[in-house]
Amino acid sequence: MRQSRENFRFFGAPHVAVMTTHAQLGVYGAVDVGGFVQVLMLVMQAHGVASICQAAPAAYGNEVKGLLGIDLSRQMVCAVSFGYEAAAHPANSFRTQRACTDEAVTWIND
């Protein structure tokens, strides 16, 4: 629970980008944002900037948008917290488990 709460402190990062899309774009807008976020995070990494994509703050999208003056008609998809990594910080050793590919993907062969 303590680690989960860090999502709402943006893991102590000095910067956060809030990613939104036009709500009427639905899942297509979310996919576009996902592609943008991936490239953004890769560019940050190439320049020595650590980042973490966070879906949890989007659960409070209206509150975040209101606080930051973002048009409430936009859909908040995620946040990306970023800054220079504090490698020794205990939070940076936390790892979640991931499903193996065969559990997450259904392969269909003709």
TIBA-571377 format. One record per atom (N, C-alpha, C): atom name; y, x, z; residue number from 1. Coordinates in Angstrom, 2 decimals. Each point is the difference from the previous one (the first is absolute). Last residue first. Layout:
REM residues N
atom_yy_xx_zz_seq
CA_Y_X_Z_NUM $
...
//
This chain:
REM residues 110
atom_yy_xx_zz_seq
N_-19.84_-3.14_-38.25_110 $
CA_-0.44_-0.95_-1.03_110 $
C_-1.44_0.21_-0.34_110 $
N_2.49_0.92_4.80_109 $
CA_-0.51_0.67_-1.20_109 $
C_-0.46_-1.05_-0.98_109 $
N_3.28_0.52_4.62_108 $
CA_-0.67_-0.94_-0.89_108 $
C_-0.37_0.76_-1.27_108 $
N_1.51_0.96_5.51_107 $
CA_-0.19_0.54_-1.33_107 $
C_-0.79_-0.99_-0.84_107 $
N_3.29_-0.18_4.54_106 $
CA_-1.18_-0.60_-0.63_106 $
C_-0.08_0.49_-1.43_106 $
N_2.38_2.09_4.73_105 $
CA_0.05_-0.28_-1.44_105 $
C_-1.29_-0.66_-0.43_105 $
N_0.79_1.48_4.51_104 $
CA_1.30_-0.54_-0.35_104 $
C_0.09_-0.45_-1.46_104 $
N_-3.88_2.10_2.02_103 $
CA_0.30_-1.16_0.85_103 $
C_1.29_-0.69_-0.45_103 $
N_-1.44_4.02_-2.11_102 $
CA_-0.94_-1.08_-0.32_102 $
C_0.18_-1.24_0.87_102 $
N_2.64_3.97_0.82_101 $
CA_0.33_-0.64_-1.28_101 $
C_-0.92_-1.17_-0.30_101 $
N_0.66_1.14_5.11_100 $
CA_-0.39_0.81_-1.15_100 $
C_0.25_-0.82_-1.27_100 $
N_3.00_-0.77_4.40_99 $
CA_-1.27_-0.40_-0.60_99 $
C_-0.32_0.93_-1.16_99 $
N_2.98_1.61_4.21_98 $
CA_0.10_-0.66_-1.30_98 $
C_-1.40_-0.37_-0.47_98 $
N_2.87_1.28_4.93_97 $
CA_-1.20_0.07_-0.82_97 $
C_0.22_-0.79_-1.29_97 $
N_3.90_2.67_2.86_96 $
CA_-0.74_-1.26_-0.04_96 $
C_-1.22_0.18_-0.88_96 $
N_3.08_3.62_3.06_95 $
CA_-0.59_-0.36_-1.29_95 $
C_-0.71_-1.33_0.13_95 $
N_3.72_3.70_2.69_94 $
CA_-0.67_-1.30_-0.02_94 $
C_-0.50_-0.31_-1.40_94 $
N_2.76_3.77_1.36_93 $
CA_-1.44_0.27_-0.03_93 $
C_-0.81_-1.29_-0.03_93 $
N_4.81_0.16_0.34_92 $
CA_-0.39_0.52_-1.31_92 $
C_-1.46_0.41_-0.08_92 $
N_2.17_-1.53_4.04_91 $
CA_-0.16_-1.11_-0.94_91 $
C_-0.48_0.48_-1.37_91 $
N_1.16_3.11_3.56_90 $
CA_-1.33_-0.61_0.09_90 $
C_-0.23_-1.15_-1.00_90 $
N_3.28_4.23_-0.97_89 $
CA_0.09_-1.28_0.72_89 $
C_-1.36_-0.67_0.00_89 $
N_1.14_4.17_-2.33_88 $
CA_-0.61_0.09_1.33_88 $
C_0.01_-1.32_0.76_88 $
N_2.08_0.55_-4.39_87 $
CA_-1.46_0.16_-0.09_87 $
C_-0.68_0.01_1.36_87 $
N_4.37_-2.06_-2.09_86 $
CA_-0.17_0.71_1.27_86 $
C_-1.51_0.15_0.18_86 $
N_2.97_-0.85_-4.74_85 $
CA_-1.11_-0.23_0.91_85 $
C_0.10_0.85_1.27_85 $
N_4.11_-1.98_-3.05_84 $
CA_-0.82_1.21_0.08_84 $
C_-1.03_-0.19_1.10_84 $
N_1.56_-4.37_-2.49_83 $
CA_0.75_1.09_0.61_83 $
C_-0.88_1.23_-0.01_83 $
N_-0.32_-5.90_-0.73_82 $
CA_-0.10_1.36_-0.51_82 $
C_0.92_0.97_0.73_82 $
N_-2.42_-5.43_-0.84_81 $
CA_0.70_0.87_0.94_81 $
C_-0.17_1.43_-0.48_81 $
N_-0.31_-4.99_-2.37_80 $
CA_-0.46_1.38_-0.10_80 $
C_0.86_0.82_0.94_80 $
N_-1.60_-5.55_-0.63_79 $
CA_1.01_1.00_0.35_79 $
C_-0.63_1.37_-0.24_79 $
N_-0.99_-5.16_-2.31_78 $
CA_-0.39_1.03_0.96_78 $
C_1.22_0.83_0.36_78 $
N_0.20_-4.27_-2.38_77 $
CA_-1.38_0.40_-0.27_77 $
C_-0.48_1.00_1.05_77 $
N_3.87_-4.18_-0.48_76 $
CA_-0.24_1.34_0.52_76 $
C_-1.48_0.32_-0.18_76 $
N_3.25_-3.42_-2.87_75 $
CA_-1.25_0.13_0.74_75 $
C_-0.14_1.43_0.50_75 $
N_4.65_-3.07_-1.14_74 $
CA_-0.92_1.05_-0.45_74 $
C_-1.23_0.03_0.91_74 $
N_3.81_-2.84_0.74_73 $
CA_-0.85_-0.54_-1.05_73 $
C_-0.99_1.04_-0.53_73 $
N_3.44_0.89_3.33_72 $
CA_-1.18_-0.66_0.56_72 $
C_-0.91_-0.60_-1.07_72 $
N_3.35_4.38_-0.26_71 $
CA_-0.05_-1.40_-0.43_71 $
C_-1.31_-0.63_0.46_71 $
N_1.94_4.04_2.78_70 $
CA_-0.71_-0.16_-1.28_70 $
C_-0.10_-1.48_-0.30_70 $
N_1.90_2.43_3.99_69 $
CA_0.86_-0.64_-0.98_69 $
C_-0.63_-0.11_-1.38_69 $
N_-1.87_1.70_4.35_68 $
CA_0.53_0.97_-0.96_68 $
C_0.90_-0.61_-1.07_68 $
N_-2.09_-2.65_3.46_67 $
CA_0.59_1.14_0.71_67 $
C_0.68_0.96_-0.96_67 $
N_-2.47_-3.64_-1.78_66 $
CA_1.21_-0.45_0.66_66 $
C_0.74_1.13_0.69_66 $
N_-4.22_0.90_-1.92_65 $
CA_1.01_-0.25_-1.04_65 $
C_1.32_-0.45_0.62_65 $
N_-3.64_0.53_2.90_64 $
CA_0.41_1.30_-0.53_64 $
C_1.11_-0.19_-1.04_64 $
N_-1.98_-3.87_1.73_63 $
CA_0.78_0.66_1.04_63 $
C_0.53_1.34_-0.51_63 $
N_-2.90_-2.41_-2.80_62 $
CA_1.29_-0.69_0.11_62 $
C_0.90_0.66_1.04_62 $
N_-4.47_1.72_-0.57_61 $
CA_0.89_0.23_-1.13_61 $
C_1.36_-0.66_0.13_61 $
N_-4.27_0.94_2.73_60 $
CA_1.28_-0.43_0.56_60 $
C_1.10_0.17_-1.04_60 $
N_-4.32_1.25_-1.06_59 $
CA_-0.33_-1.22_0.73_59 $
C_1.25_-0.60_0.65_59 $
N_0.06_4.24_-2.17_58 $
CA_0.21_-1.14_-0.91_58 $
C_-0.38_-1.32_0.65_58 $
N_-0.71_4.33_2.12_57 $
CA_1.35_-0.56_0.14_57 $
C_0.27_-1.20_-0.90_57 $
N_-4.33_2.30_-0.30_56 $
CA_0.23_-0.76_1.22_56 $
C_1.43_-0.55_0.13_56 $
N_-1.81_3.07_-3.47_55 $
CA_0.01_-1.43_-0.30_55 $
C_0.42_-0.83_1.21_55 $
N_0.87_5.35_-1.69_54 $
CA_-0.31_-0.92_1.09_54 $
C_0.10_-1.45_-0.43_54 $
N_-0.35_5.68_-1.59_53 $
CA_0.23_-1.36_-0.46_53 $
C_-0.48_-0.96_1.09_53 $
N_1.81_5.25_0.31_52 $
CA_-1.08_-0.92_0.29_52 $
C_0.41_-1.38_-0.46_52 $
N_1.36_5.77_-0.52_51 $
CA_0.30_-1.43_-0.07_51 $
C_-1.23_-0.81_0.37_51 $
N_2.61_5.40_-0.29_50 $
CA_-1.13_-0.84_0.39_50 $
C_0.41_-1.46_-0.07_50 $
N_1.84_4.50_-2.73_49 $
CA_0.39_-1.10_0.86_49 $
C_-1.23_-0.86_0.27_49 $
N_0.43_3.93_-3.03_48 $
CA_-0.18_0.33_1.41_48 $
C_0.43_-1.07_0.97_48 $
N_-0.20_-0.08_-4.96_47 $
CA_1.21_0.63_0.50_47 $
C_-0.05_0.28_1.50_47 $
N_-3.55_-2.16_-2.33_46 $
CA_0.25_1.19_-0.83_46 $
C_1.23_0.76_0.48_46 $
N_-1.03_-4.18_1.99_45 $
CA_-0.95_1.03_0.41_45 $
C_0.23_1.30_-0.77_45 $
N_2.54_-3.75_-1.27_44 $
CA_0.40_0.48_1.32_44 $
C_-0.91_1.13_0.44_44 $
N_-1.18_-2.16_-3.93_43 $
CA_1.19_0.84_-0.20_43 $
C_0.48_0.55_1.34_43 $
N_-3.50_-3.07_0.15_42 $
CA_-0.46_1.25_-0.61_42 $
C_1.17_0.96_-0.24_42 $
N_0.95_-4.33_1.59_41 $
CA_-0.65_0.79_1.04_41 $
C_-0.53_1.33_-0.55_41 $
N_1.94_-3.09_-3.05_40 $
CA_1.00_0.46_0.97_40 $
C_-0.62_0.92_1.04_40 $
N_-2.87_-2.19_-3.03_39 $
CA_0.73_1.09_-0.63_39 $
C_1.04_0.57_0.95_39 $
N_-2.37_-3.75_1.52_38 $
CA_-0.92_1.13_-0.20_38 $
C_0.74_1.20_-0.60_38 $
N_2.34_-4.06_0.43_37 $
CA_-0.19_0.65_1.29_37 $
C_-0.92_1.22_-0.15_37 $
N_0.65_-2.77_-3.77_36 $
CA_1.21_0.76_0.32_36 $
C_-0.17_0.78_1.29_36 $
N_-3.44_-2.93_-1.23_35 $
CA_0.06_1.14_-0.91_35 $
C_1.20_0.88_0.28_35 $
N_-0.34_-4.00_2.43_34 $
CA_-1.06_0.93_0.38_34 $
C_-0.01_1.24_-0.88_34 $
N_2.89_-3.57_-1.10_33 $
CA_0.50_0.74_1.16_33 $
C_-1.04_1.03_0.44_33 $
N_-1.30_-2.89_-3.41_32 $
CA_1.04_0.92_-0.48_32 $
C_0.55_0.84_1.15_32 $
N_-3.01_-3.41_1.09_31 $
CA_-0.70_1.09_-0.69_31 $
C_1.01_1.02_-0.51_31 $
N_1.71_-3.90_1.92_30 $
CA_-0.61_0.85_1.03_30 $
C_-0.73_1.18_-0.63_30 $
N_1.81_-3.27_-2.85_29 $
CA_1.06_0.79_0.62_29 $
C_-0.55_0.94_1.06_29 $
N_-2.96_-3.02_-1.95_28 $
CA_0.43_0.99_-1.00_28 $
C_1.10_0.90_0.55_28 $
N_-1.63_-3.77_2.49_27 $
CA_-0.86_1.18_0.10_27 $
C_0.40_1.08_-1.00_27 $
N_3.80_-3.38_0.47_26 $
CA_-1.30_-0.12_0.64_26 $
C_-0.74_1.32_0.06_26 $
N_4.49_-1.58_-1.77_25 $
CA_-0.93_0.85_-0.77_25 $
C_-1.40_0.00_0.61_25 $
N_3.85_-2.23_1.97_24 $
CA_-0.61_-0.78_-1.07_24 $
C_-0.94_0.83_-0.89_24 $
N_2.61_1.94_3.61_23 $
CA_-1.11_-0.81_0.49_23 $
C_-0.72_-0.74_-1.13_23 $
N_2.48_4.73_-0.48_22 $
CA_0.38_-1.40_-0.16_22 $
C_-1.20_-0.86_0.37_22 $
N_0.16_4.60_2.44_21 $
CA_-0.11_-0.45_-1.38_21 $
C_0.54_-1.42_-0.07_21 $
N_0.01_4.82_3.50_20 $
CA_0.02_-1.44_-0.25_20 $
C_-0.18_-0.26_-1.49_20 $
N_-0.18_4.08_4.21_19 $
CA_-0.35_-0.35_-1.38_19 $
C_-0.09_-1.51_-0.15_19 $
N_2.47_3.90_3.31_18 $
CA_-0.60_-1.33_0.02_18 $
C_-0.20_-0.43_-1.45_18 $
N_0.45_4.93_2.73_17 $
CA_0.37_-0.76_-1.20_17 $
C_-0.73_-1.33_0.07_17 $
N_1.60_3.98_3.81_16 $
CA_-0.95_-1.02_-0.46_16 $
C_0.57_-0.67_-1.24_16 $
N_0.60_4.66_3.70_15 $
CA_0.42_-0.83_-1.13_15 $
C_-1.07_-1.03_-0.33_15 $
N_-0.45_3.26_3.55_14 $
CA_1.46_-0.18_-0.01_14 $
C_0.51_-0.92_-1.10_14 $
N_-4.85_-0.23_2.78_13 $
CA_0.62_0.62_-1.18_13 $
C_1.51_-0.25_0.01_13 $
N_-3.56_-1.57_3.16_12 $
CA_1.01_0.97_0.38_12 $
C_0.68_0.69_-1.16_12 $
N_-3.22_-3.62_-0.37_11 $
CA_-0.67_1.24_0.38_11 $
C_1.01_1.12_0.33_11 $
N_1.22_-4.61_-0.72_10 $
CA_-0.10_0.77_-1.24_10 $
C_-0.53_1.40_0.28_10 $
N_0.32_-3.79_2.95_9 $
CA_0.93_1.10_0.29_9 $
C_0.05_0.92_-1.21_9 $
N_-2.92_-3.56_-0.03_8 $
CA_1.30_-0.64_0.17_8 $
C_1.05_0.95_0.55_8 $
N_-4.56_1.30_-0.70_7 $
CA_0.46_-0.52_-1.28_7 $
C_1.43_-0.52_0.11_7 $
N_-2.49_1.36_3.82_6 $
CA_0.81_1.05_-0.62_6 $
C_0.50_-0.42_-1.39_6 $
N_-3.12_-2.61_2.61_5 $
CA_1.43_-0.25_0.30_5 $
C_0.91_1.03_-0.64_5 $
N_-4.71_0.55_-0.25_4 $
CA_0.45_-1.09_-0.86_4 $
C_1.49_-0.30_0.20_4 $
N_-2.16_3.09_2.85_3 $
CA_0.20_0.57_-1.33_3 $
C_0.52_-1.05_-0.96_3 $
N_-1.15_-1.44_4.28_2 $
CA_1.17_0.87_0.08_2 $
C_0.31_0.60_-1.37_2 $
N_-3.91_-2.59_0.49_1 $
CA_1.20_-0.83_0.00_1 $
C_1.26_0.87_0.00_1 $
//
